[in-house]
Amino acid sequence: MYVSELGEQWHAARVEPAFAHLDSASAGRSSDAVIEAITAHLWRESERGSYVAADELSDEIASDRRDLASLVGHTADEIAFRESARASLRALLTHWSLPVASTVWVAKNEFGPNLVEFERRGYAVRVMPDGDIYGHVDTDALENMLQFEQPDFIHICHIGSMSGVVQPVTRIVEIAHQVGVPVVVDMAQSVGHVPTVTGADIIYGTSRKWLTGPRGVGFVGVRRDALRHVEIDSSEAFIAGRLGLGVAVSEVHATGQQRVFRELAKVGQATRERLHGIASWEVLEPIDEPSAIVTLAPPPGWQPSDVAAARDKLLGLGILVTAADSWRAPLAGEGSVLRLSPHLDLRRDDLDRVADALRTMGY
Ligand SMILES: *Cc1c(COP(=O)(O)O)cnc(C)c1O
């Protein structure tokens, strides 16, 4: 029994997984059609020469770019590709002529490696206030702060790597634009997962997580009026991978993006409802947070190594999840959590198996 009405279709489009794959936040499972698009292009490259093969598919490459752009609220000519989300952020910060001592405001869920990029460049980082125990940005407090002081830009993880909390990005963008502050959104965990048309000036993300495209493809969208034109595209490119991503995006559009987002929210909610209060594990998001990332804090006294051992034990039982350590969101605290990130093919009995396993590991 699938949790989502899209479960059967999504599952049937893919190879049978070797275990319950509850780890889309690390890398989602690609469909057969995505894999076929990639391999078909690799054959074509060998037959015709890679540059001829790419030229012959220029129409498809262009329409893939439009499809991806529409998902993230940009135009096709505003999209550039890199090999990962992080490479996209690096390229952006390298080409953006920001003041030497720039100030950036981030939220509590900021991804640790992004903070490293900011620190490396000497930016002053400040944390925006959160309005609840979950770490959602308090947009009223933010609006107030921005009356007195404006950073060079706001950088926000739409969804972080260590929590299923969805930040109110559309509202943050509205508020920031009232005072002329540009907003950069890390969509690595949100694209293909929740609505991502937000009005943000700059966005970037990756193919391999919720979109279930291949690894090695990242993208950035820079609104034309946000920056003078910068050349972010890398000259060398994994064209087959971009074509695979194109198929993955077209699958989301074919199902209907709003429907995909709604069903993933349902998957997240069902997971939280099922696992809430099992032994002494604690679900860390609101039960109805509209995302499919679910994090569980371990029983009191557990060390990061214990959480890693729990993850290994789950894998031994045929259940793939992540043990997420605090480097992923260093501003949010110190503990490690178990992160479950099921996609649309989550089954009720996957959750029963996780629940049983957690119960035996509770104390
Ligand atoms: C995975 C992730 C990234 C990095 O993506 P890569 O493609 O591996 O560089 C950035 N931000 C968040 C929130 C992530 O979860």
The ligand as a MOL file (V3000), in Angstrom:
LIG
                    3D

  0  0  0     0  0            999 V3000
M  V30 BEGIN CTAB
M  V30 COUNTS 15 15 0 0 0
M  V30 BEGIN ATOM
M  V30 1 C 22.8920 18.7870 -0.9430 0
M  V30 2 C 22.8320 20.2220 -0.5610 0
M  V30 3 C 23.6870 21.1640 -1.1420 0
M  V30 4 C 24.8400 20.7830 -2.0230 0
M  V30 5 O 24.4610 20.2100 -3.2180 0
M  V30 6 P 25.6000 19.5890 -4.1330 0
M  V30 7 O 24.9510 19.3960 -5.4440 0
M  V30 8 O 26.0500 18.3280 -3.4690 0
M  V30 9 O 26.7070 20.5860 -4.1930 0
M  V30 10 C 23.5060 22.4910 -0.8250 0
M  V30 11 N 22.5500 22.8840 0.0280 0
M  V30 12 C 21.7220 22.0160 0.6190 0
M  V30 13 C 20.6740 22.5180 1.5480 0
M  V30 14 C 21.8440 20.6480 0.3620 0
M  V30 15 O 21.0400 19.7760 0.9600 0
M  V30 END ATOM
M  V30 BEGIN BOND
M  V30 1 1 1 2
M  V30 2 1 2 3
M  V30 3 2 2 14
M  V30 4 1 3 4
M  V30 5 2 3 10
M  V30 6 1 4 5
M  V30 7 1 5 6
M  V30 8 2 6 7
M  V30 9 1 6 8
M  V30 10 1 6 9
M  V30 11 1 10 11
M  V30 12 2 11 12
M  V30 13 1 12 13
M  V30 14 1 12 14
M  V30 15 1 14 15
M  V30 END BOND
M  V30 END CTAB
M  END
